[in-house]
Amino acid sequence: MRTLCSSTLIGEALLIMFAGLVAMKLTDVGAGTIWLVSGLAMLLCVLLCGVITRPGAVWVGWALQIGILASGLVLPTMYAFGVIFTGLWWCSVHYGRKIDTIKAERAAAQPA
């Protein structure tokens, strides 16, 4: 699960960076506000990569997805990207857990 979720989060951090650049040009929101919010979200994405296997980290990832969807209020194209990355997050968590289960079953089946 760690690899899939981390890949999604790094992609999301890049999306947030580029969305911040676009939002500076297309919205009336101040550049300082955009970079504060974008910077915190990017930092959260990167930090979450390191703790994704800890309890509650997946829920923080879901909260991040809601934040990405909510950023559509400032930049409407983020609604579409929010839906895409929410789907990717679900797939990363769902299939990542399946992969972890299969790996654990195979490791348990190996003779010592």
C-alpha positions in Angstrom: 0.0 0.0 0.0 2.9 2.3 0.8 4.2 2.5 -2.8 0.8 3.1 -4.4 -0.4 5.7 -1.9 3.0 7.5 -2.0 2.9 7.6 -5.8 -0.5 9.1 -5.7 0.5 11.7 -3.1 3.6 12.8 -5.0 1.5 13.2 -8.1 -1.0 15.2 -6.1 1.7 17.5 -4.7 2.8 18.3 -8.3 -0.8 18.9 -9.2 -1.2 21.3 -6.3 2.0 23.2 -7.3 0.8 23.7 -10.9 -2.7 24.5 -9.8 -1.2 27.2 -7.5 0.6 28.7 -10.5 -2.6 28.8 -12.5 -4.7 30.1 -9.7 -2.3 33.1 -9.3 -3.0 34.2 -12.8 -6.7 33.3 -13.1 -8.2 34.3 -9.7 -8.4 37.4 -7.6 -7.0 35.5 -4.5 -3.7 37.0 -3.4 -0.5 35.2 -4.3 0.5 34.9 -0.6 -2.7 33.2 0.3 -2.5 30.8 -2.7 1.1 29.8 -1.9 0.4 29.4 1.8 -2.5 27.0 1.2 -0.8 25.3 -1.7 2.5 25.0 0.2 0.8 23.5 3.3 -1.1 21.0 1.1 2.1 20.0 -0.8 4.0 19.6 2.5 1.1 17.4 3.8 1.3 15.3 0.7 5.0 14.7 1.1 4.9 14.1 4.9 2.0 11.7 4.5 4.2 9.6 2.2 6.4 8.8 5.1 3.7 7.9 7.6 1.1 6.3 5.3 1.3 2.9 7.1 0.5 4.4 10.5 -2.9 4.4 12.0 -5.1 7.3 10.8 -2.8 8.3 7.9 -5.2 7.0 5.3 -8.0 9.1 6.8 -5.7 12.2 6.6 -5.3 11.3 3.0 -9.1 11.2 2.5 -9.3 14.7 4.2 -6.7 15.9 1.7 -8.8 14.6 -1.1 -11.8 16.6 0.2 -9.5 19.6 0.3 -8.5 19.1 -3.3 -12.2 18.9 -4.3 -12.9 22.0 -2.3 -10.2 23.9 -4.1 -12.6 23.8 -7.1 -14.3 26.8 -5.4 -11.2 28.8 -6.4 -10.2 27.1 -9.6 -13.1 25.2 -11.2 -10.9 22.7 -13.1 -9.8 21.4 -9.7 -13.2 19.7 -9.4 -12.2 17.4 -12.3 -8.7 16.8 -10.9 -10.2 16.3 -7.5 -12.4 13.5 -8.7 -9.6 11.9 -10.6 -7.2 11.9 -7.7 -9.9 10.8 -5.3 -10.4 7.8 -7.5 -6.7 7.2 -7.6 -6.5 7.5 -3.8 -9.3 4.9 -3.5 -7.6 2.5 -5.9 -4.2 3.0 -4.1 -5.7 2.2 -0.7 -8.0 -0.6 -1.9 -5.6 -2.4 -4.1 -2.6 -1.6 -1.9 -4.2 -3.4 1.0 -5.0 -6.4 -1.3 -1.4 -6.5 -2.4 -0.2 -6.3 1.2 -2.5 -9.2 2.2 -1.3 -11.4 -0.7 2.3 -10.7 0.2 1.7 -11.6 3.8 -0.1 -14.8 2.8 2.9 -15.8 0.6 5.4 -14.9 3.3 3.5 -17.1 5.8 3.3 -20.0 3.3 7.1 -20.0 2.8 8.9 -22.6 4.8 11.2 -21.1 7.4 
